[in-house]
Amino acid sequence: MTTSLERRYADRLEDLSDRHPFLVDLALVLALMGSATLGASLTLPGAAPPDDDRLAVVLMGVSCLALLKHRTHPRATVVVNAVCATVVIAEGYLLTPLLLGPVMASLYWLATLAERSTIRVYGLTTMGVLTVAAAISDSMDHVSLILRTIGPVFWLLLPLAAGTMTRLRRAYLEATRARAEHAERTREEEARLRVTEERMRIARELHDVVAHHLALANAQAGTAEHLALTSPPQAKQILHDLTGTTSSALRELKATLGLLRQTDDDGTVPPEPAPGLARLPELVSSCASAGITVTVTTEGEPQPLSPGVDLTAFRIVQEALTNVTKHAATHSAHVRFVYAGGRLLITITDEGRPTAPAPEPWKCFGLMGMRERAESIGGELRAGPRPEGGFEVSTALPLQPSVTGGETA
């Protein structure tokens, strides 16, 4: 509590000094002039005071007036005060803290304003000169040499230490204020960045859900229309599968939107688990109803995947097969899983030639979404035409994400 009160009063004094510097300096100079005048009148018991009192008063007045320039010329202020104090001590005046008040004040302000090298040079020089003057002064003949030298050193070290502490405290407060201002400036930018990232994640998730099911529904509807006259039973089965495709799209869309509306303190029922490779047979079946036969092969020992990697792998396979359905003139695709070296390698290939190109934004969004998903968990993805024909999408995903907070549904 005491330390807190002292800091509070020190802060108030510094604020007052910043608002009215000249008035504060003038008050301190008058107080120091009074203490120096009183100190010049003090003598040791049995010792006679110096004959000329006016010299000490004049010199102390000059040194105190020089303190008015301590803010702009701290070095010159120390030099003037050191010279005046040395002359007064050499004239036989008793060296006391009252007499040293002006030079102590100049050293304090030097320690608060100057650099360390300057403080060492001017501080040590002032202490050395005043110590020598005290050692050879006639006013202290009755005091041992050790006491005559220890006294000036001790009293002059105090303002240097206090000024250094004040300078360090001001530097700390300034650094704290700068960090606070920097945090305030960057807070809005960081919030905007987080919102942008979340928007990209939501857009990617909605694209994967909506584009896949709409592409399948479009292919199923087209196939059913083609077979309506020639093979009504088959067309009826495809229309039945179309109903399942739209129902699945609605469920996934509802689950995704439910996550967006959910809050931390919401007491609603948790949504269904995020899709993963366990739903691969359902995905293959839906592609078959759209006229695409998908073969799946697995090499290596299957290993458990983290939820983020499992979701990412499923979404990449889903998007790649959706592109096959929309853009490739083929009726087959192949998905290959390879578990090796702590990574899951996935390759999706088809052998068909491209049909009429799709609108460029949808194509870009699909490839961008797959690449962003892979990179978000520390993986990589490549996509492009095959030399022997067709298209290939290959990705390498870690079994455990290398980036915390990976993909979520």
Long-range contacts (C-beta under 8 A, 24 or more apart in sequence): 21-71, 22-68, 25-67, 25-68, 25-70, 25-71, 26-68, 28-67, 28-105, 29-64, 29-65, 29-67, 29-68, 30-64, 32-64, 32-67, 32-101, 32-102, 32-105, 33-60, 33-61, 33-64, 33-102, 35-98, 35-101, 36-60, 36-63, 36-64, 36-98, 36-99, 36-101, 36-102, 38-98, 39-93, 39-94, 39-96, 39-97, 39-98, 39-99, 39-100, 39-101, 40-88, 40-93, 40-99, 42-94, 42-96, 42-98, 42-99, 43-94, 43-139, 44-94, 44-139, 44-140, 44-142, 44-143, 46-142, 47-94, 47-139, 47-142, 49-93, 50-91, 50-92, 50-93, 50-139, 52-91, 55-87, 55-88, 55-91, 56-88, 56-91, 56-93, 59-84, 59-87, 59-88, 60-84, 60-88, 60-99, 60-102, 63-102, 63-103, 63-106, 64-102, 66-102, 66-106, 67-102, 67-105, 67-106, 67-109, 70-105, 70-106, 70-109, 70-110, 70-113, 71-109, 71-113, 74-106, 74-109, 74-110, 74-113, 74-114, 75-110, 75-114, 75-118, 75-122, 77-106, 77-109, 77-110, 78-103, 78-106, 78-107, 78-110, 78-122, 78-126, 79-122, 80-106, 81-105, 81-106, 82-106, 82-125, 82-126, 82-129, 82-130, 85-130, 85-133, 86-129, 86-130, 86-133, 89-130, 89-133, 89-134, 89-137, 89-139, 90-133, 90-136, 90-137, 92-137, 92-138, 92-139, 93-137, 93-139, 94-139, 94-140, 95-130, 95-133, 95-134, 95-137, 95-139, 95-140, 95-148, 95-151, 95-152, 97-155, 100-130, 100-152, 100-155, 100-156, 103-130, 103-156, 104-155, 104-156, 104-158, 104-159, 105-159, 107-156, 107-159, 107-160, 107-163, 108-159, 108-160, 108-162, 108-163, 108-166, 109-163, 110-163, 111-159, 111-160, 111-161, 111-162, 111-163, 111-164, 111-166, 111-167, 112-163, 112-166, 112-167, 112-170, 113-167, 119-160, 119-163, 119-164, 123-156, 123-160, 126-156, 127-152, 127-153, 127-156, 127-157, 130-156, 200-372, 201-407, 202-256, 202-260, 203-365, 204-369, 204-372, 204-373, 205-256, 205-409, 206-253, 206-256, 207-365, 207-366, 207-369, 208-315, 208-318, 208-319, 208-369, 209-249, 209-252, 209-253, 209-256, 210-249, 210-253, 211-319, 211-322, 211-362, 211-366, 212-318, 212-319, 212-321, 212-322, 213-245, 213-246, 213-248, 213-249, 213-252, 214-249, 215-290, 215-322, 215-325, 215-326, 216-245, 216-286, 216-287, 216-289, 216-290, 216-322, 216-325, 217-242, 217-245, 217-246, 217-249, 218-326, 219-290, 219-291, 219-292, 219-325, 219-326, 220-245, 220-289, 220-290, 223-290, 223-291, 237-289, 238-289, 241-286, 241-289, 242-289, 244-286, 245-286, 245-289, 248-282, 248-286, 255-409, 256-409, 259-408, 259-409, 271-409, 273-409, 274-307, 274-310, 274-311, 274-408, 274-409, 275-311, 275-314, 275-315, 275-409, 276-305, 276-307, 276-310, 276-311, 276-313, 276-314, 277-305, 277-310, 277-313, 277-314, 277-317, 278-310, 279-314, 280-314, 280-317, 280-335, 283-314, 283-317, 283-318, 283-321, 287-321, 287-324, 287-325, 287-333, 290-325, 291-331, 292-321, 292-324, 292-325, 292-330, 292-331, 292-332, 292-333, 293-331, 293-332, 293-333, 294-321, 294-332, 294-333, 294-334, 294-335, 295-332, 295-333, 295-334, 295-335, 296-334, 296-335, 296-336, 296-337, 297-334, 297-335, 297-336, 297-337, 298-336, 298-337, 298-338, 298-339, 299-336, 299-337, 299-338, 299-339, 299-340, 300-337, 300-338, 300-339, 300-340, 301-339, 302-337, 302-339, 303-339, 303-344, 303-399, 304-399, 305-344, 305-399, 306-399, 306-400, 306-401, 306-406, 307-408, 308-377, 308-401, 308-406, 308-407, 308-408, 309-344, 309-377, 309-397, 309-398, 309-399, 309-400, 309-401, 309-406, 311-407, 311-408, 311-409, 312-373, 312-374, 312-376, 312-377, 312-379, 312-397, 312-406, 312-407, 313-344, 313-346, 313-395, 313-397, 315-369, 315-370, 315-373, 315-407, 316-346, 316-348, 316-370, 316-373, 316-374, 316-381, 316-393, 316-395, 317-346, 317-348, 319-366, 319-369, 319-370, 320-348, 320-370, 320-383, 320-393, 321-348, 322-366, 323-363, 323-366, 323-391, 323-393, 324-348, 324-350, 324-352, 324-391, 326-358, 327-354, 327-355, 327-357, 327-358, 327-363, 327-391, 328-352, 328-353, 328-354, 328-355, 328-390, 328-391, 329-353, 329-354, 329-355, 330-390, 339-399, 342-398, 342-399, 343-379, 343-396, 343-397, 343-398, 343-399, 344-396, 344-397, 344-398, 344-399, 345-394, 345-395, 345-396, 345-397, 346-394, 346-395, 346-396, 346-397, 347-392, 347-393, 347-394, 348-392, 348-393, 348-394, 349-386, 349-390, 349-391, 349-392, 349-393, 350-390, 350-391, 351-388, 351-389, 351-390, 352-389, 352-390, 352-391, 353-389, 353-390, 354-391, 370-395, 373-407, 376-401, 376-403, 376-406, 376-407, 377-401, 377-402, 377-403, 377-406, 377-407, 378-402, 378-403
